[in-house]
Amino acid sequence: MVSNSTPTAPGDRIRRWVLVCLNRACRKAGAAQVLTALRCDGDSKAEIVAADCLGQCGNGPMILVLPDEVWYAHLCPRDAAAIADLHLTQPEFGPT
Ligand code: FES
């Protein structure tokens, strides 16, 4: 996994991790812009992490939100901003 995470303020509890694939296929499809949009619009309690291949190369740009285990595919920066506003601001839900 590539580390290039968003810093958080001391005392903040990370509630979620958002893995953003920046491997070749996703990068070619615009993953860097998705990463930027998530970092600009994201909840400060979600750590946005640049990741290696998530194994879904034909569906990029791909992200995986943990611990929710929610995948998003074929993202554009506008989608990423909506995810930041609508998903990352909600209480987390983990695997059942
Ligand atoms: S290159 Fe992004 S999931 Fe494989």
Backbone and ligand atoms as CSV (ligand in chain L), in Angstrom:
chain,resi,resn,atom,element,x,y,z
A,1,MET,N,N,0.850,-1.174,0.000
A,1,MET,CA,C,0.000,0.000,0.000
A,1,MET,C,C,0.890,1.229,0.000
A,2,VAL,N,N,0.515,2.200,-0.769
A,2,VAL,CA,C,1.255,3.442,-0.848
A,2,VAL,C,C,0.798,4.338,0.287
A,3,SER,N,N,1.719,4.915,1.001
A,3,SER,CA,C,1.318,5.827,2.068
A,3,SER,C,C,1.469,7.262,1.587
A,4,ASN,N,N,0.442,7.978,1.685
A,4,ASN,CA,C,0.431,9.395,1.344
A,4,ASN,C,C,-0.869,9.940,1.901
A,5,SER,N,N,-1.020,9.793,3.193
A,5,SER,CA,C,-2.305,10.044,3.810
A,5,SER,C,C,-2.499,11.501,4.180
A,6,THR,N,N,-3.754,11.828,4.408
A,6,THR,CA,C,-4.126,13.160,4.831
A,6,THR,C,C,-3.853,13.291,6.319
A,7,PRO,N,N,-3.119,14.298,6.739
A,7,PRO,CA,C,-2.870,14.450,8.169
A,7,PRO,C,C,-4.152,14.824,8.909
A,8,THR,N,N,-4.237,14.396,10.140
A,8,THR,CA,C,-5.374,14.741,10.980
A,8,THR,C,C,-4.870,15.496,12.189
A,9,ALA,N,N,-5.770,16.232,12.795
A,9,ALA,CA,C,-5.394,16.997,13.968
A,9,ALA,C,C,-5.168,16.052,15.139
A,10,PRO,N,N,-4.262,16.427,16.052
A,10,PRO,CA,C,-4.041,15.585,17.235
A,10,PRO,C,C,-5.349,15.412,18.000
A,11,GLY,N,N,-5.606,14.211,18.453
A,11,GLY,CA,C,-6.820,13.930,19.201
A,11,GLY,C,C,-7.983,13.489,18.337
A,12,ASP,N,N,-7.893,13.703,17.013
A,12,ASP,CA,C,-8.961,13.230,16.129
A,12,ASP,C,C,-8.902,11.714,16.066
A,13,ARG,N,N,-10.054,11.124,16.136
A,13,ARG,CA,C,-10.151,9.673,16.008
A,13,ARG,C,C,-10.522,9.365,14.567
A,14,ILE,N,N,-9.707,8.576,13.906
A,14,ILE,CA,C,-10.024,8.188,12.531
A,14,ILE,C,C,-11.185,7.214,12.568
A,15,ARG,N,N,-12.239,7.551,11.849
A,15,ARG,CA,C,-13.412,6.680,11.805
A,15,ARG,C,C,-13.405,5.795,10.575
A,16,ARG,N,N,-12.784,6.294,9.515
A,16,ARG,CA,C,-12.807,5.556,8.257
A,16,ARG,C,C,-11.479,5.728,7.548
A,17,TRP,N,N,-11.218,4.759,6.700
A,17,TRP,CA,C,-10.102,4.840,5.779
A,17,TRP,C,C,-10.675,4.709,4.379
A,18,VAL,N,N,-10.247,5.575,3.517
A,18,VAL,CA,C,-10.674,5.533,2.126
A,18,VAL,C,C,-9.445,5.214,1.291
A,19,LEU,N,N,-9.427,4.002,0.746
A,19,LEU,CA,C,-8.307,3.573,-0.086
A,19,LEU,C,C,-8.602,3.976,-1.520
A,20,VAL,N,N,-7.733,4.779,-2.080
A,20,VAL,CA,C,-7.888,5.260,-3.456
A,20,VAL,C,C,-6.796,4.619,-4.291
A,21,CYS,N,N,-7.181,3.753,-5.205
A,21,CYS,CA,C,-6.180,3.085,-6.043
A,21,CYS,C,C,-5.523,4.103,-6.967
A,22,LEU,N,N,-4.205,4.143,-6.898
A,22,LEU,CA,C,-3.444,5.000,-7.809
A,22,LEU,C,C,-2.542,4.167,-8.707
A,23,ASN,N,N,-2.878,2.897,-8.847
A,23,ASN,CA,C,-2.096,2.058,-9.747
A,23,ASN,C,C,-2.415,2.435,-11.193
A,24,ARG,N,N,-1.732,1.831,-12.118
A,24,ARG,CA,C,-1.711,2.296,-13.509
A,24,ARG,C,C,-3.095,2.488,-14.136
A,25,ALA,N,N,-3.949,1.487,-14.110
A,25,ALA,CA,C,-5.239,1.592,-14.813
A,25,ALA,C,C,-6.114,2.682,-14.193
A,26,CYS,N,N,-6.161,2.724,-12.885
A,26,CYS,CA,C,-6.981,3.745,-12.226
A,26,CYS,C,C,-6.389,5.139,-12.407
A,27,ARG,N,N,-5.060,5.226,-12.349
A,27,ARG,CA,C,-4.418,6.531,-12.554
A,27,ARG,C,C,-4.713,7.054,-13.949
A,28,LYS,N,N,-4.656,6.158,-14.939
A,28,LYS,CA,C,-4.936,6.545,-16.320
A,28,LYS,C,C,-6.385,7.008,-16.476
A,29,ALA,N,N,-7.281,6.476,-15.658
A,29,ALA,CA,C,-8.699,6.833,-15.714
A,29,ALA,C,C,-9.041,8.063,-14.878
A,30,GLY,N,N,-8.055,8.658,-14.203
A,30,GLY,CA,C,-8.305,9.899,-13.469
A,30,GLY,C,C,-8.305,9.776,-11.959
A,31,ALA,N,N,-7.663,8.741,-11.421
A,31,ALA,CA,C,-7.682,8.527,-9.969
A,31,ALA,C,C,-7.030,9.663,-9.183
A,32,ALA,N,N,-6.030,10.312,-9.757
A,32,ALA,CA,C,-5.369,11.399,-9.016
A,32,ALA,C,C,-6.347,12.541,-8.752
A,33,GLN,N,N,-7.205,12.823,-9.716
A,33,GLN,CA,C,-8.199,13.884,-9.536
A,33,GLN,C,C,-9.257,13.470,-8.499
A,34,VAL,N,N,-9.589,12.175,-8.491
A,34,VAL,CA,C,-10.523,11.662,-7.484
A,34,VAL,C,C,-9.912,11.800,-6.093
A,35,LEU,N,N,-8.642,11.445,-5.969
A,35,LEU,CA,C,-7.946,11.569,-4.683
A,35,LEU,C,C,-7.957,13.025,-4.216
A,36,THR,N,N,-7.667,13.936,-5.117
A,36,THR,CA,C,-7.664,15.360,-4.760
A,36,THR,C,C,-9.047,15.806,-4.307
A,37,ALA,N,N,-10.081,15.387,-5.011
A,37,ALA,CA,C,-11.448,15.781,-4.634
A,37,ALA,C,C,-11.814,15.237,-3.267
A,38,LEU,N,N,-11.443,14.008,-2.985
A,38,LEU,CA,C,-11.742,13.432,-1.667
A,38,LEU,C,C,-11.014,14.186,-0.569
A,39,ARG,N,N,-9.774,14.534,-0.835
A,39,ARG,CA,C,-8.999,15.241,0.192
A,39,ARG,C,C,-9.503,16.661,0.401
A,40,CYS,N,N,-10.031,17.274,-0.631
A,40,CYS,CA,C,-10.544,18.639,-0.507
A,40,CYS,C,C,-11.881,18.673,0.203
A,41,ASP,N,N,-12.707,17.661,-0.038
A,41,ASP,CA,C,-14.078,17.685,0.456
A,41,ASP,C,C,-14.333,16.708,1.587
A,42,GLY,N,N,-13.337,15.914,1.970
A,42,GLY,CA,C,-13.589,14.833,2.908
A,42,GLY,C,C,-13.770,15.276,4.343
A,43,ASP,N,N,-14.458,14.412,5.092
A,43,ASP,CA,C,-14.614,14.554,6.530
A,43,ASP,C,C,-13.231,14.426,7.157
A,44,SER,N,N,-12.896,15.294,8.086
A,44,SER,CA,C,-11.562,15.267,8.678
A,44,SER,C,C,-11.299,13.979,9.447
A,45,LYS,N,N,-12.349,13.231,9.782
A,45,LYS,CA,C,-12.167,11.983,10.517
A,45,LYS,C,C,-12.013,10.780,9.597
A,46,ALA,N,N,-11.986,11.022,8.293
A,46,ALA,CA,C,-11.709,9.953,7.335
A,46,ALA,C,C,-10.305,10.165,6.793
A,47,GLU,N,N,-9.514,9.106,6.857
A,47,GLU,CA,C,-8.165,9.200,6.326
A,47,GLU,C,C,-8.185,8.730,4.882
A,48,ILE,N,N,-7.762,9.596,3.992
A,48,ILE,CA,C,-7.747,9.303,2.567
A,48,ILE,C,C,-6.352,8.785,2.227
A,49,VAL,N,N,-6.275,7.565,1.747
A,49,VAL,CA,C,-4.998,6.894,1.559
A,49,VAL,C,C,-4.820,6.514,0.087
A,50,ALA,N,N,-3.706,6.895,-0.492
A,50,ALA,CA,C,-3.355,6.434,-1.833
A,50,ALA,C,C,-2.914,4.983,-1.732
A,51,ALA,N,N,-3.512,4.135,-2.549
A,51,ALA,CA,C,-3.275,2.693,-2.437
A,51,ALA,C,C,-2.773,2.112,-3.749
A,52,ASP,N,N,-2.193,0.946,-3.635
A,52,ASP,CA,C,-1.841,0.169,-4.818
A,52,ASP,C,C,-3.111,-0.488,-5.345
A,53,CYS,N,N,-2.945,-1.326,-6.353
A,53,CYS,CA,C,-4.069,-1.962,-7.028
A,53,CYS,C,C,-5.014,-2.641,-6.034
A,54,LEU,N,N,-6.313,-2.390,-6.217
A,54,LEU,CA,C,-7.331,-2.995,-5.368
A,54,LEU,C,C,-7.949,-4.222,-6.025
A,55,GLY,N,N,-7.417,-4.620,-7.170
A,55,GLY,CA,C,-7.878,-5.834,-7.830
A,55,GLY,C,C,-9.139,-5.662,-8.652
A,56,GLN,N,N,-9.477,-4.448,-9.001
A,56,GLN,CA,C,-10.692,-4.154,-9.783
A,56,GLN,C,C,-10.320,-3.260,-10.963
A,57,CYS,N,N,-9.262,-3.595,-11.654
A,57,CYS,CA,C,-8.618,-2.683,-12.593
A,57,CYS,C,C,-9.508,-2.215,-13.740
A,58,GLY,N,N,-10.458,-3.009,-14.164
A,58,GLY,CA,C,-11.309,-2.598,-15.271
A,58,GLY,C,C,-12.397,-1.633,-14.875
A,59,ASN,N,N,-12.492,-1.319,-13.602
A,59,ASN,CA,C,-13.595,-0.501,-13.095
A,59,ASN,C,C,-13.150,0.825,-12.525
A,60,GLY,N,N,-11.926,1.233,-12.807
A,60,GLY,CA,C,-11.370,2.432,-12.194
A,60,GLY,C,C,-11.896,3.728,-12.766
A,61,PRO,N,N,-11.638,4.761,-12.025
A,61,PRO,CA,C,-11.003,4.819,-10.714
A,61,PRO,C,C,-11.839,4.127,-9.630
A,62,MET,N,N,-11.139,3.388,-8.789
A,62,MET,CA,C,-11.775,2.608,-7.727
A,62,MET,C,C,-11.384,3.160,-6.359
A,63,ILE,N,N,-12.340,3.110,-5.435
A,63,ILE,CA,C,-12.006,3.362,-4.029
A,63,ILE,C,C,-12.702,2.304,-3.174
A,64,LEU,N,N,-12.146,2.080,-2.011
A,64,LEU,CA,C,-12.724,1.172,-1.014
A,64,LEU,C,C,-12.785,1.929,0.303
A,65,VAL,N,N,-13.983,1.997,0.878
A,65,VAL,CA,C,-14.184,2.680,2.157
A,65,VAL,C,C,-14.234,1.620,3.254
A,66,LEU,N,N,-13.347,1.763,4.240
A,66,LEU,CA,C,-13.280,0.843,5.378
A,66,LEU,C,C,-13.559,1.593,6.674
A,67,PRO,N,N,-14.180,0.999,7.664
A,67,PRO,CA,C,-14.508,-0.420,7.777
A,67,PRO,C,C,-15.829,-0.806,7.111
A,68,ASP,N,N,-16.448,0.118,6.412
A,68,ASP,CA,C,-17.767,-0.149,5.838
A,68,ASP,C,C,-17.729,-1.233,4.765
A,69,GLU,N,N,-16.553,-1.420,4.145
A,69,GLU,CA,C,-16.399,-2.358,3.036
A,69,GLU,C,C,-17.325,-1.991,1.872
A,70,VAL,N,N,-17.335,-0.712,1.544
A,70,VAL,CA,C,-18.121,-0.209,0.416
A,70,VAL,C,C,-17.157,0.174,-0.693
A,71,TRP,N,N,-17.437,-0.354,-1.885
A,71,TRP,CA,C,-16.619,-0.070,-3.069
A,71,TRP,C,C,-17.331,0.951,-3.928
A,72,TYR,N,N,-16.561,1.827,-4.543
A,72,TYR,CA,C,-17.077,2.739,-5.564
A,72,TYR,C,C,-16.210,2.573,-6.806
A,73,ALA,N,N,-16.883,2.556,-7.959
A,73,ALA,CA,C,-16.186,2.319,-9.225
A,73,ALA,C,C,-16.496,3.426,-10.220
A,74,HIS,N,N,-15.643,3.521,-11.234
A,74,HIS,CA,C,-15.838,4.479,-12.342
A,74,HIS,C,C,-16.064,5.896,-11.818
A,75,LEU,N,N,-15.268,6.294,-10.850
A,75,LEU,CA,C,-15.488,7.593,-10.207
A,75,LEU,C,C,-14.932,8.745,-11.028
A,76,CYS,N,N,-15.543,9.887,-10.839
A,76,CYS,CA,C,-15.011,11.151,-11.339
A,76,CYS,C,C,-14.912,12.077,-10.123
A,77,PRO,N,N,-14.227,13.203,-10.242
A,77,PRO,CA,C,-14.087,14.090,-9.076
A,77,PRO,C,C,-15.431,14.519,-8.486
A,78,ARG,N,N,-16.433,14.735,-9.324
A,78,ARG,CA,C,-17.741,15.128,-8.793
A,78,ARG,C,C,-18.340,14.015,-7.932
A,79,ASP,N,N,-18.191,12.760,-8.382
A,79,ASP,CA,C,-18.652,11.618,-7.579
A,79,ASP,C,C,-17.923,11.592,-6.236
A,80,ALA,N,N,-16.628,11.820,-6.284
A,80,ALA,CA,C,-15.828,11.774,-5.061
A,80,ALA,C,C,-16.299,12.833,-4.070
A,81,ALA,N,N,-16.620,14.012,-4.570
A,81,ALA,CA,C,-17.122,15.069,-3.690
A,81,ALA,C,C,-18.458,14.663,-3.072
A,82,ALA,N,N,-19.312,14.011,-3.858
A,82,ALA,CA,C,-20.599,13.558,-3.338
A,82,ALA,C,C,-20.408,12.471,-2.281
A,83,ILE,N,N,-19.465,11.551,-2.518
A,83,ILE,CA,C,-19.168,10.512,-1.527
A,83,ILE,C,C,-18.671,11.151,-0.237
A,84,ALA,N,N,-17.813,12.142,-0.373
A,84,ALA,CA,C,-17.294,12.826,0.813
A,84,ALA,C,C,-18.432,13.469,1.598
A,85,ASP,N,N,-19.387,14.060,0.898
A,85,ASP,CA,C,-20.487,14.746,1.573
A,85,ASP,C,C,-21.541,13.779,2.111
A,86,LEU,N,N,-21.841,12.736,1.363
A,86,LEU,CA,C,-22.978,11.879,1.704
A,86,LEU,C,C,-22.599,10.612,2.456
A,87,HIS,N,N,-21.474,10.023,2.158
A,87,HIS,CA,C,-21.081,8.777,2.820
A,87,HIS,C,C,-20.161,9.059,4.007
A,88,LEU,N,N,-19.141,9.830,3.783
A,88,LEU,CA,C,-18.111,9.980,4.821
A,88,LEU,C,C,-18.576,10.812,6.007
A,89,THR,N,N,-19.690,11.483,5.886
A,89,THR,CA,C,-20.212,12.250,7.008
A,89,THR,C,C,-21.199,11.443,7.850
A,90,GLN,N,N,-21.542,10.224,7.396
A,90,GLN,CA,C,-22.493,9.389,8.122
A,90,GLN,C,C,-21.750,8.534,9.152
A,91,PRO,N,N,-22.476,8.067,10.190
A,91,PRO,CA,C,-21.839,7.143,11.130
A,91,PRO,C,C,-21.349,5.900,10.387
A,92,GLU,N,N,-20.194,5.405,10.815
A,92,GLU,CA,C,-19.631,4.254,10.121
A,92,GLU,C,C,-20.404,2.996,10.435
A,93,PHE,N,N,-20.378,2.081,9.505
A,93,PHE,CA,C,-20.940,0.763,9.748
A,93,PHE,C,C,-19.901,-0.247,9.329
A,94,GLY,N,N,-19.664,-1.201,10.170
A,94,GLY,CA,C,-18.639,-2.191,9.899
A,94,GLY,C,C,-19.217,-3.446,9.314
A,95,PRO,N,N,-18.358,-4.419,9.065
A,95,PRO,CA,C,-18.829,-5.695,8.553
A,95,PRO,C,C,-19.725,-6.372,9.568
A,96,THR,N,N,-20.702,-7.108,9.081
A,96,THR,CA,C,-21.633,-7.773,9.999
A,96,THR,C,C,-21.159,-9.159,10.346
L,1,FES,S1,S,-5.352,-0.460,-11.110
L,1,FES,FE1,FE,-6.893,0.275,-9.767
L,1,FES,S2,S,-7.861,-1.515,-9.053
L,1,FES,FE2,FE,-6.183,-2.251,-10.234
